Amino acid sequence: MKKMLVLFSVCVMLFASCAFARTSKDGFKPEDCEEFEQGRMTFLIPNYLSERETDDASALYVAGENDAFIKFVSSSVKNRLETEEDFNAFIESNNKDVTDLITVKVEIGGLPGFISIFKCTLNNTALEVVQAILYDTEKSGCLITGAQSPSGSTDYAMDFYKIIATAQPAGTQAKGGSEDEKSADASSSDFRKSMDDYKAFFEEYCEFMKKYMKADATDMASMLTDYTEFLTKYQTAMDALDNVDTSKLSTEDQKYYFDTMAEIQKMLLEVSQ
């Protein structure tokens, strides 16, 4: 099913609207990650991140000399957040000077929740934040917070997305099962064709948006029909990927997946600038 697909299809769009004009770290490679368990969930953590603090309830990983960090906090919850507005209220009540807040509802590895991007301040320091909450039961979940300084030369946001996208219920294999467990739906040729079709859609979409942003009001109005057609094409592209279980892909196909998403992200960033 759409484990990481929903997250990335949304996040690349969010990234385009809130682009940070810096070089992306691009340090998430599945073959160079370690599986990490927090609470009732597992994630893949890139080896370039250093573990600083870990206990039963939380874990902190840091990049470089505190250039960026990602923190995992698992806990029981009294009232599960049900809407994007609920998560927005949670973020605004727990952070100062929140701006540029965008939230979407997601389901990753069967774990429902929300993911947001926003800017805030902590101890008078400006931060760019990617934050997600995922639930493993009605009364427990994990809050994942990736943060970085806007003054840094490297942007870690896409790596934060990719780490969150590997979320799985504890006891499952985040890196995929044996060759015998790989389904026909996840066969390399079919999967790569689906990814190529997905990329082709975004190539066409980006070309359309370049023309749209240069058009005058009259031309924009006439292009609305074309935009509606793109929404239909988007659904078709998503349907082609709907039955792919990314947890059962080979290492090579996982890399193909992330590389394709990175190319799509780059195209969207170029359109937004």
C-alpha positions as CSV (number, residue, x, y, z in Angstrom):
1,M,0.0,0.0,0.0
2,K,1.0,3.7,0.0
3,K,3.3,3.7,2.9
4,M,5.9,6.3,1.9
5,L,4.1,7.3,-1.3
6,V,1.5,9.4,0.3
7,L,4.0,11.1,2.5
8,F,6.4,12.0,-0.3
9,S,3.7,13.0,-2.8
10,V,2.6,15.5,-0.2
11,C,6.0,16.6,1.1
12,V,7.5,17.3,-2.3
13,M,4.5,19.7,-2.8
14,L,5.1,21.3,0.6
15,F,8.7,21.6,-0.1
16,A,8.1,23.5,-3.3
17,S,6.0,26.0,-1.4
18,C,8.4,26.4,1.5
19,A,11.7,25.9,-0.3
20,F,14.9,26.6,1.6
21,A,17.5,28.0,-0.8
22,R,20.4,25.8,0.4
23,T,22.1,22.6,-0.7
24,S,20.2,19.5,0.4
25,K,22.2,17.1,2.6
26,D,20.9,14.1,0.6
27,G,22.5,11.8,3.1
28,F,19.7,9.2,3.4
29,K,20.8,5.9,1.7
30,P,18.9,2.8,2.9
31,E,22.1,0.7,2.6
32,D,23.9,3.1,5.0
33,C,21.2,3.2,7.7
34,E,20.7,1.4,11.0
35,E,17.4,0.3,12.2
36,F,16.3,2.0,15.4
37,E,13.4,1.2,17.7
38,Q,11.5,3.8,19.7
39,G,8.5,2.8,21.7
40,R,6.4,0.5,19.4
41,M,7.9,1.8,16.2
42,T,11.1,1.3,14.1
43,F,12.9,3.8,11.9
44,L,16.0,3.8,9.7
45,I,18.6,6.3,10.8
46,P,21.5,7.4,8.5
47,N,24.9,6.6,9.8
48,Y,26.0,10.3,9.6
49,L,23.7,11.1,12.5
50,S,25.3,10.7,16.0
51,E,23.3,9.3,18.9
52,R,23.4,11.7,21.8
53,E,20.6,10.8,24.2
54,T,18.5,7.6,24.4
55,D,16.2,6.2,27.0
56,D,12.9,4.2,27.0
57,A,10.9,7.3,26.2
58,S,13.1,9.4,23.8
59,A,16.1,9.4,21.5
60,L,18.1,12.3,20.1
61,Y,20.3,12.2,17.0
62,V,22.5,15.1,15.9
63,A,24.2,16.0,12.6
64,G,27.7,17.4,12.6
65,E,28.5,20.0,15.2
66,N,24.8,20.5,16.2
67,D,24.0,21.6,12.6
68,A,20.6,19.8,12.9
69,F,18.9,17.2,15.1
70,I,16.0,14.8,15.0
71,K,14.3,13.7,18.2
72,F,11.9,10.9,18.8
73,V,9.6,10.9,21.9
74,S,7.2,8.1,22.5
75,S,4.4,8.4,25.1
76,S,0.8,7.6,26.0
77,V,-1.8,10.2,25.0
78,K,-5.0,11.2,26.7
79,N,-6.7,12.5,23.6
80,R,-5.5,11.5,20.2
81,L,-5.3,14.3,17.7
82,E,-7.9,13.8,15.0
83,T,-7.5,16.7,12.5
84,E,-4.9,18.9,11.0
85,E,-6.3,21.8,13.0
86,D,-5.7,19.7,16.2
87,F,-2.0,19.2,15.3
88,N,-1.6,22.9,14.4
89,A,-3.0,23.9,17.8
90,F,-0.6,21.4,19.5
91,I,2.4,22.9,17.6
92,E,1.4,26.5,18.3
93,S,0.9,25.7,22.0
94,N,4.4,24.1,22.3
95,N,6.5,26.4,20.2
96,K,7.1,30.2,20.1
97,D,6.7,32.5,17.2
98,V,5.3,29.8,14.8
99,T,5.1,30.9,11.2
100,D,4.6,29.2,7.7
101,L,2.8,26.3,9.3
102,I,1.5,23.6,6.9
103,T,0.1,20.3,8.1
104,V,-1.2,17.2,6.3
105,K,-2.7,14.0,7.4
106,V,-0.7,10.9,6.6
107,E,-0.5,7.1,7.1
108,I,2.9,5.5,7.0
109,G,3.5,1.8,7.4
110,G,-0.1,1.5,8.7
111,L,0.6,4.2,11.3
112,P,-1.8,7.1,11.1
113,G,-0.8,10.7,12.0
114,F,0.2,14.1,10.8
115,I,3.3,15.8,9.4
116,S,4.0,19.5,9.5
117,I,6.6,22.0,8.4
118,F,7.0,25.3,10.1
119,K,9.4,27.9,11.5
120,C,9.7,28.9,15.1
121,T,12.1,30.1,17.8
122,L,13.7,28.2,20.7
123,N,15.6,30.1,23.3
124,N,15.7,33.1,20.9
125,T,17.2,30.9,18.2
126,A,15.3,30.6,14.8
127,L,14.6,27.1,13.7
128,E,13.1,25.4,10.6
129,V,11.2,22.3,11.7
130,V,9.7,19.1,10.2
131,Q,7.5,17.5,12.9
132,A,5.3,14.4,12.7
133,I,3.1,12.5,15.1
134,L,2.3,8.8,14.4
135,Y,0.0,6.6,16.4
136,D,0.5,2.9,17.0
137,T,-2.6,2.5,19.2
138,E,-5.5,4.8,20.2
139,K,-3.6,5.8,23.3
140,S,0.1,5.8,22.4
141,G,2.3,7.3,19.7
142,C,5.6,8.9,18.7
143,L,6.4,12.5,18.1
144,I,9.3,13.0,15.7
145,T,10.9,16.4,15.4
146,G,13.6,17.3,12.9
147,A,15.0,20.8,13.3
148,Q,17.8,22.9,11.8
149,S,19.0,26.5,11.8
150,P,18.0,28.6,8.8
151,S,21.6,30.1,8.8
152,G,23.2,26.7,8.0
153,S,24.7,26.0,4.6
154,T,23.1,22.5,4.4
155,D,19.4,21.7,4.4
156,Y,18.4,18.5,6.2
157,A,14.7,18.7,5.7
158,M,14.4,16.0,3.0
159,D,16.4,13.6,5.1
160,F,14.0,14.2,7.9
161,Y,11.1,13.4,5.6
162,K,12.8,10.2,4.5
163,I,13.5,9.1,8.1
164,I,9.9,9.6,9.1
165,A,8.8,7.7,5.9
166,T,10.5,4.5,7.1
167,A,8.3,4.3,10.2
168,Q,7.0,0.8,10.8
169,P,5.3,-1.0,13.7
170,A,7.9,-2.6,15.9
171,G,8.5,-6.2,14.9
172,T,8.3,-5.6,11.1
173,Q,11.3,-5.4,8.9
174,A,12.0,-1.8,7.9
175,K,14.6,-2.8,5.3
176,G,12.3,-5.4,3.6
177,G,12.0,-9.2,3.9
178,S,13.7,-12.1,2.1
179,E,13.5,-12.6,-1.6
180,D,10.8,-15.2,-1.0
181,E,8.6,-12.5,0.6
182,K,8.8,-10.1,-2.2
183,S,5.4,-9.9,-3.9
184,A,4.7,-9.7,-7.6
185,D,3.4,-6.2,-7.0
186,A,6.9,-5.1,-5.9
187,S,8.8,-6.7,-8.8
188,S,11.6,-4.5,-10.0
189,S,10.4,-3.9,-13.5
190,D,6.8,-3.1,-12.6
191,F,7.9,-0.9,-9.7
192,R,10.4,1.1,-11.7
193,K,7.9,1.6,-14.5
194,S,5.5,3.0,-12.0
195,M,8.2,5.3,-10.6
196,D,9.1,6.4,-14.1
197,D,5.4,7.2,-14.8
198,Y,5.2,9.1,-11.6
199,K,8.3,11.2,-12.5
200,A,6.9,11.8,-16.0
201,F,3.8,13.3,-14.5
202,F,5.7,15.7,-12.4
203,E,7.9,16.7,-15.3
204,E,4.8,17.6,-17.2
205,Y,3.3,19.3,-14.2
206,C,6.4,21.4,-13.6
207,E,6.4,22.6,-17.3
208,F,2.8,23.5,-16.9
209,M,3.5,25.5,-13.7
210,K,6.3,27.4,-15.3
211,K,4.0,28.6,-18.0
212,Y,1.2,29.2,-15.5
213,M,3.3,31.5,-13.3
214,K,4.3,33.6,-16.3
215,A,0.8,33.9,-17.6
216,D,-1.5,36.9,-17.2
217,A,-4.9,36.8,-15.5
218,T,-6.7,35.9,-18.7
219,D,-4.4,33.1,-19.6
220,M,-4.5,31.8,-16.1
221,A,-8.3,31.5,-16.2
222,S,-8.1,29.6,-19.5
223,M,-5.5,27.2,-18.0
224,L,-7.8,26.1,-15.2
225,T,-9.1,23.2,-17.4
226,D,-5.6,22.0,-17.9
227,Y,-5.0,22.2,-14.2
228,T,-8.1,20.0,-13.6
229,E,-6.7,17.5,-16.0
230,F,-3.5,17.4,-14.0
231,L,-5.5,16.4,-10.9
232,T,-6.9,13.5,-12.8
233,K,-3.4,12.5,-14.1
234,Y,-2.1,12.7,-10.5
235,Q,-4.7,10.2,-9.3
236,T,-3.8,7.9,-12.2
237,A,-0.1,8.1,-11.2
238,M,-0.9,7.4,-7.6
239,D,-3.1,4.4,-8.5
240,A,-0.2,2.9,-10.4
241,L,1.8,2.9,-7.1
242,D,-1.1,2.1,-4.8
243,N,-0.3,-1.6,-4.5
244,V,3.4,-1.3,-4.0
245,D,4.6,-2.3,-0.5
246,T,7.9,-0.3,-0.2
247,S,9.0,-2.3,2.8
248,K,9.4,-5.3,0.5
249,L,11.5,-3.7,-2.1
250,S,15.1,-4.7,-2.7
251,T,17.9,-2.3,-1.6
252,E,18.4,-1.4,-5.2
253,D,14.7,-0.5,-5.7
254,Q,14.6,1.4,-2.5
255,K,17.5,3.5,-3.8
256,Y,15.6,4.0,-7.1
257,Y,12.6,5.1,-5.1
258,F,14.5,7.7,-3.1
259,D,16.5,8.9,-6.1
260,T,13.3,9.4,-8.1
261,M,11.7,11.3,-5.3
262,A,14.8,13.5,-5.0
263,E,14.7,14.3,-8.7
264,I,11.0,15.3,-8.3
265,Q,11.8,17.4,-5.3
266,K,14.5,19.2,-7.3
267,M,12.1,19.9,-10.2
268,L,9.5,21.3,-7.8
269,L,12.1,23.5,-6.1
270,E,13.2,24.9,-9.4
271,V,9.6,25.8,-10.2
272,S,9.1,27.5,-6.8
273,Q,12.2,29.7,-7.1
